[in-house]
Amino acid sequence: MERRREKRTKMVLPVKLSISGASHLAHTCDLTYTGARVGGLHKELKTGEIVSLQRGSKKAKFKVVWVQQLGATEIHVGLQALERQTNIFWGVDLSEHERDARNNVDALMALMGKKS
């Protein structure tokens, strides 16, 4: 059963993650208005740490909610926004992607219903 309150949108966007004065280039894997999964990290982070995420000229604070070591050199982290982010921060209209995904599911269900 899905625990998430908001639908995730799969999207790879370049971001800069800053912690303790050091910056690291990374990328999003998926996003919501309240957080993101970020990959491409080579610096180990700890759950509960507060980091700054920069997308273009926009910056926001996020809390690390989970860390996953994918291999010897790559880490993914789940980040929760300390404040709800808007389309302006990500530079993408997330509501449009949610609407498209919902329409695709509705179309699939309609097709499946016709075959019965």
Backbone as CSV, one residue per row, in Angstrom:
resi,resn,N_x,N_y,N_z,CA_x,CA_y,CA_z,C_x,C_y,C_z
1,MET,0.834,-1.179,0.000,0.000,0.000,0.000,0.881,1.246,0.000
2,GLU,0.513,2.221,-0.779,1.290,3.452,-0.936,1.183,4.324,0.314
3,ARG,2.334,4.751,0.869,2.371,5.597,2.064,2.476,7.065,1.710
4,ARG,2.804,7.388,0.500,3.041,8.773,0.129,1.739,9.553,0.002
5,ARG,1.808,10.809,0.427,0.643,11.687,0.320,0.557,12.325,-1.056
6,GLU,1.696,12.449,-1.728,1.723,13.074,-3.049,2.387,12.149,-4.056
7,LYS,1.924,12.217,-5.266,2.480,11.420,-6.356,3.873,11.937,-6.700
8,ARG,4.801,11.004,-6.886,6.152,11.384,-7.307,6.185,11.509,-8.826
9,THR,6.923,12.479,-9.308,7.121,12.672,-10.740,8.561,12.313,-11.055
10,LYS,8.758,11.312,-11.896,10.119,10.930,-12.283,10.685,12.014,-13.183
11,MET,11.801,12.588,-12.745,12.400,13.668,-13.511,13.850,13.835,-13.082
12,VAL,14.728,13.878,-14.061,16.148,14.084,-13.789,16.485,15.546,-14.077
13,LEU,16.848,16.252,-13.008,17.215,17.663,-13.107,18.530,17.877,-12.368
14,PRO,19.434,18.671,-12.914,20.687,18.940,-12.196,20.425,19.830,-10.981
15,VAL,21.067,19.497,-9.872,20.962,20.291,-8.652,22.334,20.367,-7.988
16,LYS,22.463,21.324,-7.086,23.669,21.431,-6.274,23.239,21.274,-4.827
17,LEU,23.827,20.317,-4.132,23.521,20.068,-2.738,24.664,20.605,-1.890
18,SER,24.335,21.430,-0.913,25.367,22.021,-0.051,25.140,21.592,1.387
19,ILE,26.238,21.193,2.036,26.209,20.835,3.445,27.538,21.222,4.068
20,SER,27.461,21.868,5.199,28.654,22.308,5.935,29.608,23.109,5.056
21,GLY,29.070,23.952,4.186,29.894,24.808,3.357,30.461,24.174,2.105
22,ALA,30.290,22.865,1.951,30.789,22.168,0.760,29.630,21.895,-0.195
23,SER,29.863,22.101,-1.493,28.838,21.867,-2.510,29.145,20.601,-3.295
24,HIS,28.071,19.902,-3.682,28.192,18.660,-4.440,27.184,18.683,-5.579
25,LEU,27.640,18.378,-6.784,26.726,18.278,-7.919,25.988,16.959,-7.837
26,ALA,24.699,16.986,-8.155,23.866,15.787,-8.091,22.721,15.954,-9.085
27,HIS,21.754,15.049,-9.030,20.577,15.141,-9.895,19.368,14.561,-9.169
28,THR,18.206,15.080,-9.520,16.986,14.503,-8.972,16.678,13.218,-9.728
29,CYS,15.972,12.328,-9.070,15.461,11.108,-9.718,13.945,11.206,-9.825
30,ASP,13.329,11.701,-8.766,11.905,11.999,-8.788,11.620,13.120,-7.795
31,LEU,10.473,13.788,-7.988,10.149,14.973,-7.209,8.695,14.989,-6.785
32,THR,8.446,15.753,-5.742,7.098,16.162,-5.353,7.221,17.613,-4.894
33,TYR,6.102,18.180,-4.495,6.155,19.526,-3.942,6.829,19.528,-2.576
34,THR,6.880,18.370,-1.917,7.400,18.314,-0.548,8.750,17.623,-0.438
35,GLY,9.327,17.186,-1.535,10.617,16.525,-1.432,11.130,16.000,-2.751
36,ALA,12.228,15.235,-2.646,12.855,14.687,-3.844,13.748,13.519,-3.478
37,ARG,13.947,12.640,-4.449,15.000,11.628,-4.340,16.136,12.156,-5.193
38,VAL,17.318,12.250,-4.583,18.484,12.810,-5.255,19.554,11.738,-5.372
39,GLY,20.135,11.624,-6.560,21.182,10.636,-6.818,22.441,11.298,-7.326
40,GLY,23.426,10.462,-7.575,24.691,10.955,-8.095,25.602,11.519,-7.025
41,LEU,25.256,11.289,-5.769,26.077,11.809,-4.672,27.226,10.866,-4.360
42,HIS,28.334,11.438,-3.965,29.499,10.648,-3.575,29.873,10.929,-2.125
43,LYS,29.155,11.851,-1.493,29.377,12.213,-0.083,28.313,11.547,0.757
44,GLU,28.738,10.864,1.793,27.775,10.206,2.666,27.069,11.232,3.542
45,LEU,25.758,11.149,3.583,24.952,12.029,4.418,24.296,11.196,5.506
46,LYS,23.832,11.879,6.540,23.188,11.187,7.658,21.724,11.592,7.731
47,THR,20.885,10.646,8.081,19.473,10.925,8.285,19.328,12.024,9.330
48,GLY,18.472,12.982,9.049,18.230,14.089,9.968,19.030,15.337,9.657
49,GLU,20.068,15.227,8.834,20.872,16.404,8.471,20.034,17.374,7.642
50,ILE,20.313,18.648,7.800,19.669,19.690,6.995,20.664,20.111,5.922
51,VAL,20.203,20.084,4.668,21.050,20.447,3.535,20.367,21.554,2.743
52,SER,21.143,22.232,1.942,20.619,23.250,1.037,20.661,22.668,-0.365
53,LEU,19.562,22.791,-1.070,19.490,22.307,-2.448,19.307,23.514,-3.342
54,GLN,20.100,23.595,-4.404,20.006,24.714,-5.336,19.619,24.191,-6.700
55,ARG,18.614,24.832,-7.272,18.153,24.528,-8.630,18.146,25.843,-9.381
56,GLY,19.130,26.029,-10.274,19.282,27.324,-10.931,19.667,28.362,-9.893
57,SER,18.929,29.466,-9.832,19.233,30.505,-8.848,18.412,30.339,-7.568
58,LYS,17.538,29.345,-7.517,16.665,29.126,-6.353,17.337,28.177,-5.371
59,LYS,17.208,28.479,-4.068,17.747,27.633,-3.005,16.657,27.336,-1.998
60,ALA,16.732,26.142,-1.403,15.784,25.766,-0.357,16.457,24.774,0.583
61,LYS,15.952,24.717,1.803,16.471,23.797,2.810,15.645,22.503,2.806
62,PHE,16.354,21.383,2.951,15.729,20.070,2.984,16.314,19.248,4.123
63,LYS,15.544,18.306,4.600,15.994,17.382,5.636,16.212,16.016,4.989
64,VAL,17.335,15.369,5.309,17.625,14.022,4.804,16.765,13.037,5.598
65,VAL,15.875,12.314,4.905,14.996,11.371,5.596,15.422,9.921,5.407
66,TRP,16.183,9.638,4.359,16.770,8.306,4.188,17.993,8.391,3.293
67,VAL,18.878,7.413,3.456,20.114,7.327,2.670,20.240,5.910,2.160
68,GLN,20.575,5.750,0.879,20.757,4.421,0.292,22.072,4.376,-0.476
69,GLN,22.931,3.467,-0.077,24.212,3.251,-0.772,23.919,2.322,-1.951
70,LEU,24.099,2.803,-3.187,23.795,2.005,-4.376,24.981,1.192,-4.854
71,GLY,26.136,1.612,-4.526,27.355,0.933,-4.942,28.507,1.541,-4.185
72,ALA,29.692,1.192,-4.611,30.873,1.702,-3.912,30.995,3.219,-4.023
73,THR,30.425,3.800,-5.089,30.655,5.234,-5.303,29.391,6.081,-5.429
74,GLU,28.201,5.497,-5.355,27.010,6.331,-5.531,26.023,6.148,-4.392
75,ILE,25.488,7.293,-3.956,24.517,7.342,-2.874,23.271,8.068,-3.370
76,HIS,22.097,7.552,-2.998,20.834,8.253,-3.206,20.315,8.668,-1.846
77,VAL,19.641,9.818,-1.797,19.040,10.287,-0.556,17.607,10.725,-0.812
78,GLY,16.779,10.537,0.194,15.424,11.060,0.179,15.426,12.358,0.957
79,LEU,14.957,13.418,0.338,14.957,14.735,0.972,13.525,15.221,1.164
80,GLN,13.272,15.790,2.330,11.977,16.373,2.633,12.146,17.885,2.762
81,ALA,11.373,18.625,2.003,11.473,20.085,2.026,11.012,20.619,3.375
82,LEU,11.732,21.582,3.906,11.312,22.220,5.150,10.129,23.142,4.897
83,GLU,9.979,23.601,3.640,8.811,24.357,3.199,8.373,23.788,1.856
84,ARG,7.073,23.695,1.638,6.536,23.171,0.380,7.113,23.971,-0.792
85,GLN,7.603,23.258,-1.810,8.205,23.920,-2.967,7.160,24.151,-4.059
86,THR,7.378,25.162,-4.839,6.465,25.489,-5.931,7.086,25.046,-7.251
87,ASN,6.306,25.164,-8.300,6.817,24.877,-9.640,7.991,25.787,-9.979
88,ILE,8.015,26.974,-9.379,9.090,27.924,-9.657,10.433,27.363,-9.197
89,PHE,10.452,26.712,-8.026,11.714,26.156,-7.530,12.227,25.076,-8.475
90,TRP,11.397,24.110,-8.821,11.849,23.007,-9.667,11.980,23.422,-11.125
91,GLY,11.245,24.448,-11.557,11.285,24.860,-12.957,10.438,23.963,-13.843
92,VAL,9.532,23.209,-13.220,8.679,22.252,-13.934,7.283,22.328,-13.329
93,ASP,6.256,22.228,-14.155,4.885,22.221,-13.652,4.530,20.803,-13.230
94,LEU,4.678,20.503,-11.941,4.394,19.156,-11.440,2.926,18.799,-11.563
95,SER,2.035,19.770,-11.458,0.609,19.482,-11.566,0.278,18.953,-12.955
96,GLU,0.954,19.459,-13.984,0.734,18.989,-15.355,1.150,17.530,-15.491
97,HIS,2.289,17.158,-14.890,2.749,15.770,-14.960,1.818,14.841,-14.198
98,GLU,1.283,15.292,-13.060,0.332,14.493,-12.298,-0.940,14.286,-13.105
99,ARG,-1.402,15.347,-13.765,-2.612,15.264,-14.577,-2.412,14.304,-15.743
100,ASP,-1.247,14.372,-16.413,-0.956,13.465,-17.523,-0.923,12.014,-17.054
101,ALA,-0.291,11.762,-15.910,-0.210,10.397,-15.382,-1.605,9.876,-15.048
102,ARG,-2.440,10.706,-14.439,-3.805,10.307,-14.090,-4.602,10.004,-15.361
103,ASN,-4.442,10.828,-16.398,-5.143,10.589,-17.663,-4.685,9.294,-18.309
104,ASN,-3.385,8.990,-18.225,-2.872,7.735,-18.784,-3.467,6.524,-18.068
105,VAL,-3.573,6.591,-16.752,-4.158,5.496,-15.981,-5.632,5.354,-16.336
106,ASP,-6.354,6.455,-16.421,-7.770,6.409,-16.787,-7.965,5.783,-18.166
107,ALA,-7.107,6.149,-19.118,-7.204,5.592,-20.475,-6.921,4.091,-20.458
108,LEU,-5.941,3.666,-19.711,-5.621,2.241,-19.601,-6.770,1.465,-18.982
109,MET,-7.347,2.023,-17.926,-8.472,1.350,-17.268,-9.673,1.241,-18.215
110,ALA,-9.901,2.271,-19.020,-10.993,2.251,-19.982,-10.754,1.168,-21.025
111,LEU,-9.520,1.040,-21.500,-9.202,0.010,-22.488,-9.376,-1.390,-21.894
112,MET,-8.946,-1.562,-20.672,-9.062,-2.865,-20.015,-10.536,-3.220,-19.792
113,GLY,-11.351,-2.222,-19.483,-12.767,-2.438,-19.248,-13.489,-2.857,-20.514
114,LYS,-13.060,-2.368,-21.680,-13.694,-2.710,-22.952,-13.409,-4.138,-23.385
115,LYS,-12.273,-4.693,-22.944,-11.919,-6.054,-23.341,-12.649,-7.097,-22.536
116,SER,-13.212,-6.740,-21.390,-13.891,-7.696,-20.531,-15.207,-8.124,-21.122
